[in-house]
Amino acid sequence: MSKHLVSKSILALTLALFALNGQSVQTVENTTVAPVKEESTLVTEVVQNSTTTTVAIPTTSEEIGKAAVEESSLPTNGQSVAVRILSTTDLHTNLVNYDYYQDKETQNLGLAKTAVLIAKAKAENPNVVLVDNGDTIQGTPLGTYKAIVNPIKDGEQHPMYKALDSLGFDAGTLGNHEFNYGLDFLNKVITSAGLPLVNANVLDAKTNQPLFKTHEIIEKTFVDADGKEVSLKIGITGIVPPQILNWDKALLEGKVLVNDAVESLNTLVPQMRAEGADVVLVLSHSGIGDNVYEKGEEKLQAFQEWTRWSLATLMQNFLLVMAAASMKNTLVWMG
């Protein structure tokens, strides 16, 4: 699946966002007010049971200094931080700017070319979260070679993820084409990827439990408009279309179930917020459907579903969605 679109809009919460075209790279600039945090103290741990309460307080100058630094970097109410979300999608093992099928060099595809855009975006704003939206390990002779001819061994990092890792990617998700070579191969890729690869809606058919890690919460230190450092916890998850059960039936039948994307996220997003995520980023390897939500649809209807929430709920959840894999376009949506 491929997608090419440049879109730019301004939505609620003074969130400015835009998508950059060029080997399916998306950019979201998010200038937002940090969620309210309770006043911090030098109390670092509280353990309570039915009879006693134990409070651990820093005693050495080193511990007190460390606690003070950590406290000073916590987001405060009214603080404004511009964060740029950079997302690649549908790289399809186009590691370099070479069109294998036309047997010639090209200037409009390849991770090598995208890396230039990433560096440029970071130079403009170093407050960056860098993610990959799937369909990464299949699509060119390189993908076939590392999956079939000379498949990666246990512990060997796939060339695509080695490149993403070297570029400082924070996390990624699975696209439908990640399943093209079977679960054993995919698990090898995930284990040695070097970055978290998350998915919320693929389940083990036997246990009905998530087959992959559902989410990752990463802590990033950014610089606000006044030059002050602020630490934010970014919760990242991803979803894949249920139709992988049709597209790779021979490899997946009886082994996995794929839950509806909206149902999975309606459960997981509040959990991530409860675990401390200041912002939740959903990597949706899906296109944009119509205005009618039907369970199990290929194109993510969560956009329409979430817009039915009240504005207060959207603000409370600090929810960002990166949508990809439409045959027609790529769209970034933020609420």
Secondary structure, 3 states (H helix, E strand, C coil): CCCCCCCEEEECCCEEEECCCCCCEEEEEEEEECCCCCCCCCCCEEEECCCCEEEECCCCHHHHHHHHHHHHCCCCCCCEEEEEEEEECCCCCCCCCEECCCCEECCCCCHHHHHHHHHHHHHHCCCEEEEECCCCCCCCHHHHHHHHHCCCCCCCCCHHHHHHHHCCCCEEECCHHHHCCCHHHHHHHHHCCCCCEECCCEEECCCCCECCCCEEEEEEEEECCCCCEEEEEEEEEEECCCCHHHHCHHHHCCCEEECCHHHHHHHHHHHHHHCCCCEEEEEEEECECCCCCCCCCCCECHHHHHHCCCHHHHHHHCEEEEEECCCCCCEEEEC
